Amino acid sequence: MNEQNLGQAAASAQIAALLELLPTLKAELRFAGCNEGAPLFRRIEQMLSELHQAQRSAMDSRFASTAEIEDPVAHLQQYRFLAPVYHCDGHGHVQVQQPQNHQLYSLESLLQAIEDKNDWSRCFYMFEAQDPVWLAELAEQLANRAAYHTQCQLKLSELLNQRSQLIGLLQDADQWYWDAENHHLLLSLMATIESLLVDDDSDELEQEIERSMLNALKQRLAERYQQLVD
């Protein structure tokens, strides 16, 4: 990639890191008893909306044509996720530092190329051979702005068998891309959440935290489903 694309990739990575951090902050505030109607929650929602818009703009400006990618599934199989580094600035604020991504193609350009070539069956077969850690990292990096992102998330939810990883993947499922074409999948997703509520062998405190989060998520998904069918 040229210098301009490297700069765009770094900016996109920083946006992705913040989009990963802010929902976690929301969950921690919720567990601490903070009211979701509080100004802090509204500000976080506003920041998330602005970051998603910035992410969409950045993605739309990069790799406008994916025809040059001959085998996007093979490239995706070799894709390496770079973990952001969090550190304190000495004033009580968390700073996010994202290593520069020198990979040939961005994650989104590979996914778009797979969508353009309608090669999801081969892609999902590849997922089945990948390490669960790689799958969980992919789930965290998905932009959730297109139907194929939701397809990926649902496939990943089938493959991630560890309870904590699955709950981590599903905690923001109401923010995935849902429309009139795929809204019926919300019903099966709510059934998955119901099974997680029933099948719980964690300790009492952990059960209470997970139950609260999952019930809130199920309610948000039900509201999202109702919005789409009305």
Buried (B, 14 or more C-beta within 10 A) or exposed (E): BEEEBEEBBBBBBBBBBBBBBBBEBBBEBBEEEEEEEEEEBEEBEEBBEEBBEBBBEBBEEBBEEBEEBEBBBEBBBEBEBBEBEEEEEEEEEEEBEBEEBEBEBBBBBBBBBBBEBEBBEBBBEBBEEBEEEBBBBBBBBBBBBBBBBBBBBBBBBEBBEEBEBBBBBBBBBBBBBBEEEBBEBBEEBBEBBEEBEEEEEEEEEEEEBBBEBBEBBBEBBBEBBEEBEE
